[in-house]
Every structure is written in structure tokens, then in C-alpha cells.
Amino acid sequence: METHKAVRIPKLGEKITRVATYYHPRTWKEKGLWWTLLLFLITYWIIIGVIGTIWSRTPGKFDPREQALALSGNDPKKLVPGYVTTATIIHIAECLLDKPGGYLSNDVTPPGVYLDNIPEWEFGTLTELRDLTRALRNDFSRSQTQSIEDRDLQIAEPKFNYDSDSWILPSTESEYRDGITALYRYLNRLTGAKDSRFFTRADNLNAYLQVVEKRLGSLAQRLASSVGQTRLNFDLASGSSSHQLPAFENLSQIQFKTPWLQIDNIFFEARGYTWALLHTLKAITIDFYDVLSNKNALVSLKQIIRDMEDTQAFIWSPIILNGTGFSLVASHSLIMASYISRANAAIIDLRSLLLQG
């Protein structure tokens, strides 16, 4: 008759103790130098992997109105025109610097130096932040082209245009912090000082949306190029004096395709830009509510916001897939391009309403 010996399962404390013995100097001496080096190499990559995973998490969505109320001390009377938009700019900039791992684009040490998707997300967010602070300085805060620029916005706008990957003398973070401080001064002056204004006019909003239109159009084309695009070359031959386009059958074809290693970079740049734009448009809905209502453009802007919400959907795949055509594998870049293109078309219609509505 066969007997079965019971197998004892070690407890958690025993497992931890056993692992801890691997790091005892006596174990290193018994196992040898190569075993010790391999142990530390495995430990190094485990630590880098865990920290890198935590640092790769992007900030979640927030409510611009709630953020503005928090900065105003929960006083709704302080939510004057421009307060919500300015508070949103500040919070976007603070998320850029204070998210898990901090600002990573200028990191020169592990694990930040190994991460490329988050720096691209940061660059996309920074692009929208720069566009919005420029619009705030040149358009929203000025009554006309001959008016004087706001003194704090004169400081804030160039600070955010500083080199995005400088790590020392001065660091990118210190310059952006100075820009945030200047925005706080402008925000506080909005509720009291007579020399600080925010003009909610249709032409100001139209000028800002014109920049957004170009950004979204460029991103949509770059995302679509992930699977390759064939375009006809309509460029005239160099030195040709003819002003007529060549016949269709004589046109050459140009192949555009994003390099394989840059597909995820462009995707996360677009995701960062649309994340910042989503909150900007929500803030604009509040500050420009009367203008949008008078132009019958409120519904159009809310539809654009809904399309922007789709760009921030959870990514279930651990990597950015790049399927072509109607293949079995999804194409994340083409899906993102479809959302952005739809929002871009709606912005073109919205600008028409602002000009003619």
C-alpha cells in the first residue's frame, strides 16, 4: 500500500526570511561573485519596473468649476469671467509637475530616463498649456490690440515656453513654477484689481480655437500615418515656369509612414494634448457661457467635449497596437485619429457660428 507524504507549504514569513537570506554577505561568499551580481541585477530591474509602472500613470480628469471654487475658498462670488479658465490653466500646470514621479521629460537618471511615453504625454499637455497662456496674454486679457498687456501674464507666458528638457541651471521645473506663481497673481487680481480683466468676446474665443484647429489637424494626420498613407505629389517640378498642374496619370506617389518606434510616442502626445484641451473647453463653457448661448454654439461645444472625453478612455492593452485595415489587431492610433478628426470638424463649425451666428 502506497503512502503519500504531506507537503508542507511554507508560510509567508518563512518565504520572506528565505528571500532575505539571499542578501546576507555570507550567502554572497558561498554562492560566488557572479551569483551576487545576477542577484543585484534582478533586484535592480524589479525596483525600476515597479517605480516605472507607478510613474507611468497619467493624472485623471477633474472638474474645472470645483477646482476654481477650491482656489476661491468656496466663494462662488469670486468666479468672475476668466476665473475658471485661469484656475484650470494653473491646475493643468501643477498636474504636469506634481503627478507621480514629477516632471520626467528632463530626467537623466533611472527610471525616468527609460520612460518615453510619459514625456511625450507631458509634451502634448505642455503644447496646450503654451497655446492657452499665449491666448490669455494676447487676447483674453486685452480689450483691443492697442491695449497694454497684463504685467503678470507677460511673465507667465514666456516661462512656459522655456526649454522642456533642461535639468539644470535653470531647471525646467523652476521656470514653470515661476509661471504658475505669476498666474496665481493674475488670478487673485481678477477678483479685486481694476487693472486685471478677462474679456469674454466671440473674436477672442475664435482666435484661440483657430490655433486648436491647427493642432488637432496636425495630430490627426500624424496618427493616421502610423499605418502608412499614399498621397499624390502635386508639387511642380523645380524651376518649372508652368502654373498648370500635371495630368493625373503623371503624378508621382509619396508614401508617408510613422517609424515603428515612434507610434506610441505620437499616440501619447495626442493623449496629453487632448487631456489638457478637454479641461480647457470645459472651463471655456463656463466663462463664455453667455457668448456661446447668444451664438447658438453651446451645444456644438458640448459635443466637442464629448469627443474629447472619448480620447481619454482606458487603454486595456499593455502596448499601443498598430493594426492595418480591417485586421484582427486594433489600431489605437487610427481610433484616436477618428476622435480628433471628428472634434476638429466640429471646431470648424463652431468657429463659423462664432463669426456669423
C-alpha positions in Angstrom: 0.0 0.0 0.0 1.5 3.4 -1.1 1.9 6.1 1.4 1.7 9.8 0.5 3.9 12.2 2.4 2.3 15.5 3.1 3.9 18.5 1.5 4.3 21.4 3.9 3.6 24.8 2.3 6.0 27.5 3.7 4.3 30.4 5.3 4.6 34.0 4.1 7.0 34.9 6.9 9.2 31.9 6.0 9.3 32.9 2.4 10.4 36.5 3.3 13.1 35.1 5.6 14.3 32.8 2.8 14.5 35.7 0.3 16.2 37.8 2.9 19.0 35.3 3.3 19.9 35.8 -0.4 21.1 39.3 0.6 23.3 38.1 3.5 27.0 38.6 2.9 27.6 35.0 4.0 25.4 33.8 1.1 27.3 36.0 -1.3 30.5 34.4 -0.2 29.1 30.9 -0.6 27.5 31.5 -4.0 30.3 33.5 -5.6 30.7 36.8 -7.3 28.6 36.0 -10.5 25.6 34.9 -8.4 25.8 38.1 -6.4 26.0 40.3 -9.5 23.0 38.4 -11.0 21.0 38.9 -7.8 21.6 42.6 -7.7 20.8 42.9 -11.4 17.5 41.2 -11.0 16.7 43.3 -7.9 17.6 46.5 -9.8 15.2 45.7 -12.7 12.4 44.7 -10.4 12.7 48.0 -8.5 13.0 50.0 -11.7 9.9 48.2 -13.2 7.7 48.8 -10.1 8.7 52.5 -9.9 8.4 52.9 -13.7 4.9 51.4 -13.6 3.8 53.8 -10.9 5.3 56.8 -12.6 3.7 55.9 -15.9 0.2 56.7 -14.6 -1.2 59.9 -16.0 -3.4 62.3 -14.0 -7.1 61.7 -14.1 -9.8 64.1 -15.1 -11.0 66.9 -12.8 -13.9 69.3 -12.6 -12.7 72.9 -13.6 -15.5 74.5 -11.6 -14.7 72.6 -8.5 -11.1 73.4 -8.9 -11.9 77.1 -9.3 -14.1 77.0 -6.2 -11.3 75.4 -4.2 -8.9 78.2 -5.1 -11.5 80.8 -4.3 -12.1 79.5 -0.8 -15.5 78.1 -1.8 -16.8 81.6 -2.6 -19.0 81.5 -5.7 -19.0 85.3 -5.9 -15.3 85.2 -6.9 -16.0 83.2 -10.0 -15.9 86.2 -12.2 -15.4 85.8 -16.0 -12.0 84.2 -16.6 -11.5 82.8 -13.1 -12.4 79.2 -14.0 -10.2 79.3 -17.2 -7.2 80.7 -15.3 -7.7 78.2 -12.4 -7.8 75.4 -15.0 -4.5 76.6 -16.5 -2.9 76.6 -13.1 -4.2 73.1 -12.2 -3.0 71.7 -15.6 0.5 73.1 -15.0 0.5 71.7 -11.4 -0.5 68.3 -12.6 2.3 68.4 -15.1 4.8 68.9 -12.3 3.2 67.1 -9.4 1.9 63.9 -10.9 3.5 60.5 -9.8 7.2 60.8 -10.4 7.0 64.6 -11.1 8.1 66.1 -14.4 10.0 63.4 -16.3 10.9 65.0 -19.6 14.3 66.3 -18.3 15.2 63.2 -16.2 18.7 61.9 -16.7 18.6 59.1 -14.1 16.6 55.8 -13.9 13.8 55.1 -14.1 12.7 58.4 -15.7 15.4 58.1 -18.4 13.9 54.8 -19.5 10.4 56.1 -19.9 9.4 57.6 -23.2 5.6 57.6 -23.2 5.1 59.9 -20.2 7.5 62.6 -21.6 5.5 62.5 -24.8 2.3 62.9 -22.8 3.9 65.8 -21.0 4.9 67.5 -24.2 1.3 67.2 -25.6 0.0 68.7 -22.4 2.6 71.4 -22.5 1.7 72.3 -26.0 -1.9 73.1 -25.0 -0.6 74.9 -21.9 1.6 77.2 -24.0 -1.2 77.9 -26.5 -3.6 78.8 -23.7 -1.3 81.1 -21.8 -0.4 82.8 -25.1 -4.1 83.3 -25.9 -4.6 84.6 -22.3 -1.8 87.1 -22.7 -2.6 88.3 -26.3 -6.4 88.0 -26.5 -8.4 87.2 -23.4 -6.8 89.7 -21.1 -6.8 92.6 -23.6 -9.7 94.8 -24.7 -8.1 95.7 -28.1 -4.9 95.4 -30.0 -3.7 98.8 -28.7 -4.2 98.0 -25.0 -1.4 97.2 -22.5 -0.5 93.6 -21.8 -1.1 92.3 -18.3 2.1 92.5 -16.2 1.8 89.0 -14.7 0.9 87.3 -18.0 4.0 89.0 -19.5 6.0 86.9 -17.1 3.9 83.7 -17.2 3.7 83.1 -20.9 7.5 83.1 -21.7 8.1 81.0 -18.6 6.1 78.1 -20.0 7.9 78.4 -23.3 11.2 77.6 -21.7 13.2 74.5 -22.8 11.1 71.5 -21.8 14.1 69.2 -21.1 16.5 71.4 -19.2 17.5 69.7 -16.0 19.9 72.3 -14.5 20.8 76.0 -14.5 17.9 76.7 -14.5 15.8 73.6 -14.4 12.5 73.3 -16.4 10.6 72.8 -13.2 11.8 76.0 -11.6 10.8 78.1 -14.7 7.4 76.5 -14.9 6.9 77.1 -11.1 7.6 80.8 -11.7 5.0 80.8 -14.4 2.4 79.2 -12.1 3.2 81.8 -9.4 2.6 84.6 -12.0 -0.7 83.0 -12.9 -1.7 82.9 -9.3 -1.1 86.7 -9.0 -3.2 87.3 -12.1 -6.0 85.0 -10.7 -6.1 86.9 -7.4 -6.2 90.3 -9.2 -9.2 89.2 -11.3 -11.5 89.4 -8.3 -10.3 92.8 -7.0 -7.9 94.8 -9.0 -9.4 97.0 -11.8 -6.2 96.6 -13.9 -6.8 92.9 -14.3 -9.5 91.9 -16.8 -10.8 88.9 -18.8 -12.8 89.7 -21.9 -15.3 87.1 -23.0 -15.8 88.1 -26.6 -16.5 85.9 -29.6 -13.5 87.1 -31.5 -11.1 86.3 -28.7 -12.5 82.8 -28.4 -12.4 82.4 -32.2 -8.7 83.3 -32.3 -7.9 80.6 -29.7 -10.0 78.0 -31.5 -8.1 78.7 -34.7 -4.9 77.5 -33.0 -6.7 74.5 -31.6 -8.0 73.6 -35.1 -4.5 73.5 -36.5 -3.1 71.4 -33.6 -5.9 68.8 -33.9 -5.5 68.6 -37.7 -1.7 68.0 -37.4 -2.2 65.3 -34.7 -4.9 63.6 -36.8 -2.5 63.4 -39.8 0.4 62.1 -37.7 -1.7 59.5 -36.1 -3.1 58.3 -39.4 0.4 57.9 -40.8 1.0 55.1 -38.3 -0.4 52.6 -40.8 1.0 54.4 -43.8 -0.6 56.8 -46.3 -0.1 57.1 -50.0 -0.5 60.6 -51.3 -0.3 62.2 -54.7 2.6 64.7 -55.2 1.1 67.9 -56.6 4.4 69.8 -56.3 5.6 71.3 -59.5 9.0 70.4 -60.8 11.8 72.6 -59.6 12.4 75.6 -61.8 9.3 74.9 -63.9 7.6 78.0 -65.3 4.3 76.3 -65.9 1.5 77.2 -63.5 -0.7 74.2 -64.5 -0.8 71.0 -62.5 0.4 67.9 -64.4 -2.1 65.4 -65.6 -3.4 62.9 -63.0 -1.8 59.9 -64.6 1.6 61.7 -64.5 1.5 62.5 -60.8 4.0 60.7 -58.6 3.0 59.0 -55.3 4.6 59.7 -51.9 4.4 57.2 -49.1 4.1 58.6 -45.5 4.6 56.2 -42.6 5.4 56.8 -39.0 8.6 54.9 -37.8 7.6 51.8 -35.7 9.4 53.1 -32.6 7.5 56.5 -32.7 4.0 55.2 -33.0 3.4 55.1 -29.2 5.1 58.5 -28.8 2.7 60.2 -31.2 -0.2 58.5 -29.5 0.7 59.6 -26.0 1.5 63.2 -27.3 -2.0 63.3 -28.7 -3.5 61.9 -25.5 -1.7 64.5 -23.4 -2.8 67.4 -25.6 -6.5 66.2 -25.7 -6.4 65.7 -21.9 -5.4 69.3 -21.4 -7.8 70.6 -24.1 -10.7 68.7 -22.6 -10.5 70.6 -19.3 -9.8 73.9 -21.1 -13.0 73.5 -23.2 -15.0 72.7 -20.0 -13.7 75.9 -18.4 -14.5 77.9 -21.5 -18.0 76.6 -21.4 -18.4 78.3 -18.0 -16.6 81.6 -18.7 -18.0 82.1 -22.2 -21.5 80.8 -21.4 -23.3 84.0 -22.4 -21.4 84.4 -25.7 -21.9 80.7 -26.6 -25.6 80.9 -25.9 -26.1 84.1 -27.9 -24.3 82.5 -30.9 -26.3 79.2 -30.5 -22.9 77.5 -30.2 -23.2 75.9 -26.7 -24.5 72.6 -28.0 -21.6 72.4 -30.5 -19.0 73.0 -27.8 -20.5 70.3 -25.6 -20.4 67.8 -28.5 -16.7 68.6 -28.9 -16.2 68.0 -25.2 -17.9 64.6 -25.6 -15.5 63.7 -28.4 -12.6 64.7 -26.2 -13.9 62.5 -23.4 -13.5 59.5 -25.8 -9.8 60.2 -26.3 -9.2 59.6 -22.5 -10.8 56.1 -22.4 -8.9 53.4 -20.5 -6.3 51.6 -22.6 -6.8 47.9 -22.0 -3.7 46.8 -24.0 -0.3 46.9 -22.3 1.2 48.3 -25.6 -0.1 50.5 -28.3 -1.3 48.3 -31.1 -0.9 49.2 -34.8 -3.2 47.0 -36.9 -3.8 47.9 -40.5 -7.1 48.0 -42.5 -9.7 45.5 -41.1 -7.2 43.2 -39.4 -7.7 41.3 -36.2 -5.4 43.6 -34.3 -6.8 47.0 -33.3 -5.1 50.3 -34.3 -5.1 52.6 -31.4 -3.6 55.4 -33.4 -6.4 55.3 -36.0 -9.1 55.2 -33.3 -7.5 58.3 -31.6 -7.3 60.0 -35.1 -11.0 59.4 -35.6 -12.0 61.1 -32.4 -9.6 64.0 -33.0 -10.8 64.4 -36.6 -14.4 64.5 -35.5 -13.7 67.1 -32.9 -11.7 69.1 -35.3 -14.5 69.2 -37.8 -16.9 70.3 -35.1 -14.5 73.1 -34.1 -14.5 74.4 -37.7 -18.3 74.6 -37.5 -18.1 76.2 -34.1 -15.8 78.9 -35.4 -18.3 79.6 -38.2 -21.1 80.1 -35.6 -18.9 82.5 -33.6 -18.2 84.6 -36.7 -21.7 84.5 -38.2 -24.1 83.3 -35.6 
